[in-house]
Amino acid sequence: MRPDRKRVVSLVPSLTEAVAVSAPGLLVGVTDWCTHPAPELAGVARIGGTKNPDVRAIAALRPDLVIANEEENRAPDLARLRAAGVEVLVTEVRGLPQALRELDRVLVGALGLARPGWLADAEGAWARVAPDAEGAWARVVPDAERRAFVPIWRRPWMVLGRDTFAGDLLARLGVRNVYAGHAERYPRVAVAELAAAGCDLVVLPDEPYRFTAEDGPEAFPGLPAALVSGRHLTWYGPSLAQAPAVLSRALREAG
């Protein structure tokens, strides 16, 4: 089948944006959390959330491929889609190199598209970030590496732990996640323990929990807070090309 005739359902906001920017018109179904690029998604069917997709609605769209992710989507839902005769491609993304490989696998390998220019731009943008943590941080502030924790939720407080894509991006910018060695990928940590962790910085993204200047920093008085774009920190798609500059600016502004 020609790439421009494939019918695709995406269960991952990052991959939705990647497909929509690379080949407008392929997507016939996306989740309620898929927000970018808004114009290209205006007429696309919504099939529920990432954790509770409407399997019957997806099957009724007769997709040639459903794109999913092992972390964002639940295995039972993907099994039900396969049982309904739907082909499902499941990605795994735990760091930047893997993200770039998986984007190639989806866009070029599975969909048969020409490699998009934005993917080369993303590779170039991150290649210009020094691979050494201290050297990378010097691009943000003329100082040594900073120790930080990165909440992704509150009530209860949850932070980035080991083996995460967002943690890898921050490490490349010279921010060392003090919970990177934790046994869990997203551990629950009491706010008192976070405040006593001896960090130089708290990094607060605006998703999945929407931290703001009024909701988050007040829990850690006296600790500089970097309010960062969750899309640039956690999404693996076209936003990767701008992510080094966007995240570096937010880290620098935190002082």
Secondary structure, DSSP 8 states (H G I E B T S, - for coil): --GGG--EEE--HHHHHHHHHHSTT-EEEE-TT--SSHHHHTTSEE-B-SSSB-HHHHHHT--SEEEEETTTS-HHHHHHHHHTT--EEEE--SSHHHHHHHHHIIIIIIT-----HHHHHHHHHHHTS-SSHHHHHHTTSSS--EEEE-EEETTTTEE--SS-HHHHHHHHTTEEETTTT-SSSS-B--HHHHHTS--SEEEEESSSS--BTTBSGGGSTTS-EEEE-HHHHH--SGGGGTHHHHHHHHHHHT-
